[in-house]
Every structure is written in C-alpha cells, then in structure tokens.
Amino acid sequence: MKVVVAMDSLKGSLTSMEAGISVKAGILAAKPDAKVVVKPLADGGEGTTDALIEGLNGERIDVTVTGPLGNPVSCHYGYLKETNTAIIEMASAAGITLTDKKDPLHATTYGVGEMINDAITRGCRNFIIGIGGSATNDGGIGMLKALGFVFLDEKGNDVGEGGQALGKVHTINIQNKNPHLTDCHFQVACDVTNPLCGNNGATYIYGPQKGVTDNIKEELDQAMAHYAAVTRVALGCDYEKAEGAGAAGGLGFALLSYLHAKLTPGIDLILNAVELEKELKDADIVVTGEGRLDHQTAMGKAPVGVAKLAKKYDAKVIAFAGSVTPEATACNETGIDAFFPIVRGITTLKEAMDPDCAKANMQAAVEQVFRLL
C-alpha cells in the first residue's frame, strides 16, 4: 500500500509537515508495511514560505528590509540551493499586518524588491512569490525601484514612493535594472483575477481595506491608469487588463510587465513546486486536510486541490481536520471520499490546539481509519 500525505497546516497548532508526520505515524501504527510519502502543502498565502522550507529541506534566510511605511522590518524567505529557488511572501515585507497605520498614498513595496535582490546575490534565479495580504497600492513601483528601475517626473526628479507617485510618472529608465533579472524566472501565486484599473481593479476593490477613502479613490485609479499607459509606451507591453494585474495593489501588473512573471493560482503553483503529481501516479490512498473543513474548503482550498489531482489517478482520498462543519459534506463532491475530525472528546479550544495534543489526536484518528483499510 502506498499512501501520499499532503496536509495543510492547522493554523495556530501544527505546521504542514508536523501534521503530515503525525499522519504518517498513525498509518504505520496500523499498516507497518505501508510506503508513506509526506509532502508539504500550502496555498501560496501566509505560511507558504515556512511550509516549503520545512518540507523541501530549504534554508531560512533572515533579512532586514524597508517596511511598507519606510521603517525597517525583519523578515525571511526560503532558499532552495539545489534549484537556486527563492520562496518569498510579499506580505512579510509589505504586508497589511506590519503597521497599524493605513497610508495608501505612501505605502511601498520597496522591501519586496530588496528581498529579491538579496536572493539574487545568493545565486537564486527562480522565484516563487506569494502576493496576498499587501498594505500597498503603489502598482509595484517600490519593488521595481529597489531592483534598479528608475521612475522620473516631468522635471527629471524621482517620483517618490506609494500611490501618490503613480500619476507623476513621466519617464521610465530600465538601463540600471539589476542585470541578473534577465536570467530570472518568476512564478507568482495569485488567486485573484482583478485587472489593474476600473471598478473591479486594485484601487476600487482592495483599496478601501488599505485606507483608500472615497475622496481619493477615483484620483488614485486614474493615476494607476496613467502609470500603466507610460509603462505600455516604455516597454511595449500591455497588461493593464490582464487577470491578476490588480493583485496586491497592482504588484501583479509590475511582475507581469517588468519581470515577465507567470501568475498561477496558489494551490496549483505549490502542488507543482513540491512535485506532488509525480508521487500520486502510483498512490493507493491520499491523505489531506486542514484545521477546519467547511464549505470554504470545497470552494477550492488546498485540500480540494490535492483531491482533484489525486482523482486524476483514481486514488482514494481521506481528509482529517481539527474540526468539521455540517457544510463540509460539500467536500465529498470535490474529490474527498471521506473526512474525519480528530478531536476525541470534550475539550477546550486551547487544549485541542496544543501541538502535543493535536499530534496525538491526529495519529490516533488516522490509525483507527487505516485499520479498516
């Protein structure tokens, strides 16, 4: 019997790999001769870097970069030496949780560019970047400036940082960009399809949560369109209306236009990165899960991504979760054959989420299910 395990993290309790290793222990307790392969799982959002560092034997690189409002922030990215790959979450440098102040006119992605530069100096030429949770609406100008792109106003002065800079852009100079960018490949985990501008664009849809008020919304959106127009003339490409261009306050647009990135749904990108499909080809059973299974899981979260891929090879799919809701039955229609909660008795939330308790509960629940197989 071959079993492939790909568990999402149980947030606040177990990492992806901790959950997966606990599942493996339960399987082997019931089926000592089983071949069990454990893969990390994430969806491109928070926790992706740590999951892939742990699951792919990567190195954690700690750096200090420019935060969203110009203050230094400590963050980290993952370094996979064998493949010269960096795994970056933009939110660690320019995330909305890094500051209590919301200032879309000045919040910058400059620190994201600094992270990329640092990874390039270590030899990285392949990048996996998650772009959720940004505090910015700067069209990615900050990131690009850190990478050596120059944005000047009509008088030849630097346009500055943040959303206020977009309408000032008159000239774009690409001559001083980091020369290694030509050899770099960027894969971006992006789960939104918004264009850059308009009523469904970055400013109108996501701007309010970053501090964009009604009185500056139209002005900012028009400034974003102006920036896109100047970019189109300077680079000869047009991604203003591309799906995902509006992600992370227009960072998606910058990645597409200036770094020739490929935007991919987060779960698809991660499943490809961990080479899950290769292990599924001869799997009998696939185990997945997360902290809570509910109707949102069925709408395309990581466990469903695993299940759909597993069904391509006719494997049975079992899911385990800290808790399940009545609406979780929708998961049965998306490839998960059966699911089970791991909590084994009346308990407090604190007790249930204690890592040691969660590991023991996971192992015990998995063992009992596999005794039936």
N, C-alpha and C positions, 0 to 999 in steps of 0.2 A: 504494500500500500504506500503510495506517495501522496503526501499532504503538503500543500503550499500554503503558508500562513502570511497574510498581509493585513495587519491590524493598524487602524488609525490610532492616534493617541487617545487616552482617556484623560482629557484636559484636567489639570489640577491633581492628577493621580498617577497615571503611568504614561511613559513615553511610548511611542510606536513600538520600539524594539523591546522594551520591558514587557509590554502586553504580549508581543509575539513570542517571546521566550517563555512566558508563563503558559501560553497556549501549547507550545512545544512540549513542555514538561507534562502537561495533562495528557496529551496524545500518547507520549511514550510510556506513561504510567499504565495506560490501557492497552497500548499496542507497542511493545518494546521493539518489534522488528520493523516498525514503520520508518520510511525515509521522510524526514521533515525538513523543509526548506523555509526559512524565515526571511521575509523581505520587509524593508521599511515602507511606510505608507504615509502620504501627506497629500494635500490638495493644492499646494502652491502658496497657501496663506501662512499665517503665523505658525511657527513650529516646523516649517518645511526644512529650513537650514539644519536645525538640530537633528531632525529625523534622518536626513541623508548623511550627515556627518557620522552619526552613530551606526547607521545601517550599512554604509558603504566604506567604513573604516577611513573616513576623511579626517582632516586636521582642522581644528578650530583656530581661526586667525582673528585675534583681537586688535582693533584699531580705534583710534580717536579721530572723528571727522567733524565737519561742520553740521550742526543740527539745523532743523527747519527754520529757526529764527536767528541763526548765526552763532549760537552758543555751541561750544564743544560738547559732543556726546560720545560715549563709549558704546561700541557695537562690535559685532563679529560677523564673519562669513565663513563658509566652508570651503576647504581646499582639497580637491581630489588630485593628488600628484600624478597618479598613473595616467590620467586622461587630460591633465592640465585644465581642469574644470574648476570654476568658482561657482558657489551657490550663494546667492545674495537675496536678502529680503529688503526691498527698498524702505519698508517701514522702520527698519532698525536705524536708519539714518535720517529719514524724513517723515516719520510716522506721526499720526494724529495723537497718539498717546504720549509723545515725548514732551509735550508742552500743554499747559493749561490755557495759554493764550491762543486765540484763533486770529490769524492775520494773513488772509489770502493775498493781500497786495504785496507782502514782503516774504512770505514763507518760501523757502528754496529747496531744490533737490540737489544742491551743490555737493552735499555729503555722499550722495549715491555715486556721483562721478569720482569722488575721492576713493571710495571703496573699489570701484572698477580699476582705477589707476594702480592702487596697491596690489590688486590681484594680478594685473599685467606685469608688474615688476617681479612677481614670483614665478612668472612663466605661464600664467593662465592665458589660454586663447579661446576657451569655450566657457560660456556663461549661461547659467540657469538663474533667471531673475524673477522673483515674485513681486508684483507691483500693487498689492492690496494695502489698504489702510493708510493712505497718504494724508499729510496735513497741507498739501500744496496744490496750487492752481497756476503753476508757472510754465506749463507747456513743456517742461523738461529743460528749460533754458539753463537752470542752475547746474544740472548734471552735465550738460554739454559744455558749459564754460569750464568746469573742472577738467574736462577731457581735452581742453585746448581750443575749442571753437570760440570765435570772437563775435559778439553782437554789439554793433555800434549804432548810435542815433544819428540824426541828420548833421550834427556838428562833429561827428567822429569820436564822441565820447562813449564809454561803456554804458550800457543801458541799465545796469544795476541788477537787482535780484527780485524775484517774485512776480506776481501777476501784473504789478504796475510797470514792469519792464516790457511787456509784450507789445503794447501799442507804440513803443518808441523805436522798435527795431527798424532800421533803415538799410543797414549793410551787414552781411554775414560773411565772415572770413573763415575759411576752413583750412587754410595753409598751415596753421600752427597746431592742428589737432594731434593727439598722441599718434605717432607714426605706426605703432603696433596695432591700432584699431583695424587697419586693412586686413590683418590676419585673424581677427577675432570673429567668433560666431556667437550670436546672442539668441537664446531661446527664452521666451517670456511667458510666464504663467499668467494668463489673463482670462477671467471668467465674465467679463462684461463686453457688450457689443456696441456700446455708445460711440458715435462719431465724435469728432473734436468739438464742433460748434453747433449752435442752434438749440432749440427747445429740448432736445434729447441729448445734448452734448455735455461736456465736462462741467462747465460752469453752472448751467441750469439744473442739472440732475444731482451732481455731487457737491457743488459749491456751497450750498447752504450749511452742510454739516461741517464745513471748514471755515465758516464765518462770512461767506458771501451774502450780503444783505440785498434786499430788493432794489435799493437805490444805486447799487454799483453792478448789478447782475448784467444788464444789457451792455454797459460800457466794457466790462471785462470780457464778455463774449465777443464783442466786436474787435477788441484788442487781440484776442486769440485768433480770430479770422484773419486779421492783418498780419500777424506773425506767420500764419500758415501760407498766406499769399507771398510774402517775402521769401519764405523757405522754398516755395514752389519755383520761383524765379531763380534763386541761387543754386538749387540742387537739381532742378529739372525733374522732380517727382511730386506726386500729389496724393497725400494720404489723409487729407482733411476729413473725408467722408468714410474712411476705412473703418471696419468694425474693430473696436478696441482702441481707436486713436484717442478717445476721450478718457481712457482709464488713467487713474492716478493723477487727475488734474492736467491731462494732456501729456503725461510722460510716455504713454503708449505711442503718441504721434512722434515724439522725439526719437524713440527707439526704432520705429519703423522708418522714418525719414533719414535720420543721420547715421544710424548704426546697422541698418538693413536687418533688423531683428525679425524673427518669426514669432507671432503671437499665437499661443495654443491654450485651450482650456487646461486649467491647472492639473486636474487629475490625469488627463492624457499625457501631459508632459512628464509628470512624476513617474507614472507607470512605465513609460518608455525609458526614463533615466535609470530606473532600478532593474530594467530588463526582466520585468515580471512575465511577459508573454512567453519568453523562452522556457521558463520553468513550468508554465501551465500546459504545455503541449502534451505531456505525459502524466499529468496530475490526475489522481482519482478523486480527491476531495480538496476543496479550497476553503480556508477559514479566514473570515474577515470580521470587521466590527468597529465599534467606536464607543464613546462614553454613553451616548443615548441614541437609541434607534427610534425614529419617529417619521412623520410624513415628509419632513425636510430631507431625510436620508434618501427616501425614494425619489426625490427630485434631482438626484444626480451627485450626491456627496460621495466621498471616496469609497466607502464600501460597495456602493452600487457600481462604480467604475470597475472595481475588481470583479464583481459578479458578472457583469456583462462580458468582460474579457474571458472569464472562466467558461462561460456558456459557449463561447466560440469553439471550445474543445470538449464540450459535453461533460464537464466536471460538476459534481455536486457541490453546492455552496452552502456553508453553515456560517451564521454570524453570532457573535457574542457581544453583549453590551452591558454596561453598568446598570442601565435601566431601559425599559421599552414602554412605549405608549400604545394605546389601542389602535392608533392610526398607523402604527408600524407594520400592520398587515399589508400595507401598500408595497412594502419591500418584497413581498412574495411574488409580486407581478413584475419585478425588475431583475429577477435572476437569483435572489436569495431564497433557497429552498426551505430553510427553517432557521429561526433565530431564537436565542435563549438569553434571559437576563442572568447575571452571575451572582447577584446578592442572594444569600442563602437563608436569611432570617430577618426578623425585625431589628433595625439598627438605625443609628443616627447617620446623617449625611457625612459628618466628619469621620465617623468610623468606617463607613463604606468606602470613602475616598482615600483613607490611609493607604499608602502604597503597599505596605506589607499585607494588609487585609485584602486589598484588591488583587494582588498577585495570588494569594492563597485561594480566594474565591474563583478567580479565573481558572486556575489549574484544576480545582475540584470540579467545576462545572463542565469543563472540557473533557476531563477524564470520564465522567459519567455518560456523556453523549457518545464518546468514542467506544465505550464498552458495548454499545448497541450495534456498532458497525463491523 
